[in-house]
Amino acid sequence: MSITAAKPTAMERPRRTRTKRVSALPPVRLSQLLPSHIDLRDPLKAVLVCGDCETWVPITGMQSKVQKLVPHHTGKAHVAAALHCRSSNRRVEFDMTIPEWRHALSDAGTEASSRQATAVLPKAFSPQTDRTLRGRSVRGAVGRRAEWAAALYRVRQADQLRRTVPQGAQPVEGPEVPLDHLVPRQAAEPPDQGPLTCERCGTSESSLVDAVAAGWCRIACRSHCGRCAGRFPAWTRIPF
């Protein structure tokens, strides 16, 4: 029966080491790291994020002349494989003080909070709008159609009252009341105006009935035959 040796796993990272080895890589400057990747709250137990394995690594030699990262593996202790990180024993240069780090960390937190999306609350309805919307939901579609029908009936009654001409003598000194808008245009014009002439081509019609049958129109209060009226926009043409 063969016995397979267990694969070594990553070891816990010590706080202090007595090795005199120093990595040949250039030193890590605190000013070049993000403030959130540095923890100097307890100077004797300072840690930072390793640039190679991107894990938190303690800093040793805080009370000596040389500060450096402790020898560490790239993965989590007792879980990942025991792979030695090349940034082990790498020097650390403290080119910023603890108050400067705290100030940079607070500024970074303020900037990050300003970039976070805030919830936009909808504007509250006015009391009148709220009552209207609640009334619609209570009445339903059938009740709204009945209200529109009643409103339409009252509008038609008001239009009929506007079209009526008051009885009595017309004032002598007052100006005449225009009554063109009270009756349709066709009824306001006399049934026969005699011959009509087109203002554009000079074509004439003997009577208004013939002009209407030929598609004559009024454009800018001038008569135009059907052929000439077709050259103008539809919204400018007023049929006889």
SVG drawing of the C-alpha trace seen along z (x, -y; Angstrom):
<svg xmlns="http://www.w3.org/2000/svg" viewBox="-87 -106 108 108">
<polyline fill="none" stroke="black" stroke-width="0.4" points="0.0,0.0 1.5,-3.3 1.3,-6.4 1.0,-9.7 2.5,-12.7 0.3,-15.6 1.0,-18.7 2.3,-21.6 -0.1,-24.5 0.6,-28.1 1.8,-29.0 0.6,-31.9 2.4,-35.1 4.5,-36.0 4.5,-39.5 8.3,-39.6 11.1,-37.8 14.8,-37.7 16.1,-37.1 18.6,-39.6 17.7,-38.9 16.5,-41.7 14.8,-41.4 16.5,-42.8 13.3,-44.3 12.9,-48.1 11.4,-49.2 7.7,-49.8 6.8,-53.5 3.7,-54.1 2.9,-57.3 2.5,-55.1 -0.1,-52.9 -3.8,-53.6 -4.6,-54.8 -7.1,-52.0 -4.4,-49.5 -2.4,-50.6 -3.3,-50.1 -1.2,-52.2 -3.8,-52.4 -1.4,-50.3 2.1,-51.3 3.7,-48.3 1.4,-46.0 1.3,-47.8 0.1,-45.9 -0.3,-46.7 -1.5,-45.0 1.3,-43.2 1.6,-44.4 2.3,-40.9 -0.1,-38.6 -2.6,-41.3 -3.0,-40.1 -2.5,-41.8 1.1,-41.3 2.5,-42.5 5.5,-44.9 8.4,-43.8 11.2,-45.8 9.1,-48.8 11.5,-49.6 14.6,-49.0 16.3,-50.9 15.0,-48.7 11.3,-47.9 10.3,-45.2 7.5,-42.8 7.6,-39.5 8.3,-36.3 4.9,-35.0 3.0,-32.7 0.7,-33.9 -2.5,-32.2 -4.5,-31.9 -2.9,-30.0 -3.6,-26.3 -5.8,-26.4 -3.9,-27.4 -0.7,-25.9 2.6,-27.0 3.9,-29.3 6.5,-31.7 5.8,-35.3 8.6,-37.1 7.9,-40.3 8.9,-38.6 11.5,-40.6 10.9,-43.6 11.8,-46.9 9.2,-49.4 9.9,-53.2 7.8,-55.3 7.7,-58.5 4.5,-59.7 3.6,-60.1 0.6,-58.6 -1.3,-61.9 -0.8,-62.3 -2.1,-58.8 -5.2,-59.4 -5.9,-62.6 -5.4,-60.8 -7.7,-58.0 -10.5,-60.4 -10.2,-62.3 -10.5,-59.0 -13.5,-58.0 -15.2,-61.3 -14.5,-61.0 -15.8,-57.5 -19.0,-58.4 -19.6,-61.3 -19.4,-58.8 -22.0,-56.5 -25.4,-56.7 -28.1,-58.2 -31.8,-57.2 -33.9,-59.8 -37.2,-60.0 -40.3,-60.9 -41.9,-64.3 -45.0,-64.1 -48.3,-64.9 -50.2,-68.0 -53.4,-67.4 -55.6,-68.3 -53.8,-65.8 -53.9,-63.2 -57.7,-63.5 -58.1,-63.4 -56.1,-60.2 -57.9,-58.6 -61.2,-59.5 -60.3,-58.0 -59.4,-54.7 -62.6,-54.7 -65.0,-55.6 -63.4,-53.3 -63.6,-53.5 -67.4,-53.3 -67.8,-56.2 -65.3,-58.3 -67.2,-57.7 -70.4,-58.8 -68.8,-62.0 -67.4,-62.8 -70.9,-62.2 -72.4,-64.6 -69.7,-67.2 -70.2,-66.9 -74.0,-67.5 -73.3,-70.7 -70.8,-71.9 -73.4,-71.4 -76.0,-73.3 -73.5,-76.2 -72.7,-76.2 -76.4,-76.4 -76.9,-79.4 -74.0,-81.2 -75.5,-80.8 -78.8,-82.4 -79.2,-86.0 -80.8,-88.1 -84.3,-89.5 -84.9,-93.3 -83.7,-96.3 -80.1,-96.8 -78.3,-99.7 -77.8,-102.7 -74.5,-103.9 -72.9,-100.6 -70.9,-98.7 -72.4,-95.9 -71.9,-92.4 -70.1,-90.1 -72.3,-87.1 -70.0,-85.3 -68.8,-82.9 -72.3,-82.0 -73.3,-80.3 -71.4,-78.1 -69.5,-79.8 -71.5,-78.2 -74.8,-79.5 -73.3,-83.0 -72.5,-83.4 -75.3,-84.1 -76.2,-81.1 -75.1,-82.8 -72.5,-85.4 -72.3,-85.6 -69.2,-84.7 -66.0,-83.9 -62.5,-84.4 -59.3,-82.6 -56.7,-85.0 -53.9,-82.9 -54.8,-81.7 -57.9,-83.8 -60.3,-80.9 -63.9,-81.9 -67.0,-80.0 -70.5,-81.2 -71.9,-80.5 -70.9,-79.5 -72.5,-76.1 -70.3,-75.3 -67.2,-76.6 -68.0,-74.2 -68.4,-71.3 -65.1,-72.1 -63.2,-72.1 -62.6,-75.9 -61.1,-77.1 -60.4,-80.4 -56.7,-81.0 -55.9,-84.3 -59.5,-85.5 -59.0,-85.0 -60.7,-82.6 -58.6,-79.9 -59.7,-77.1 -59.1,-73.5 -55.9,-73.2 -54.3,-76.3 -55.4,-75.5 -53.7,-72.2 -50.3,-74.0 -50.8,-75.4 -50.6,-73.5 -53.8,-71.8 -54.0,-73.9 -54.3,-77.2 -57.2,-76.0 -60.7,-76.9 -63.4,-75.2 -66.5,-77.3"/>
</svg>
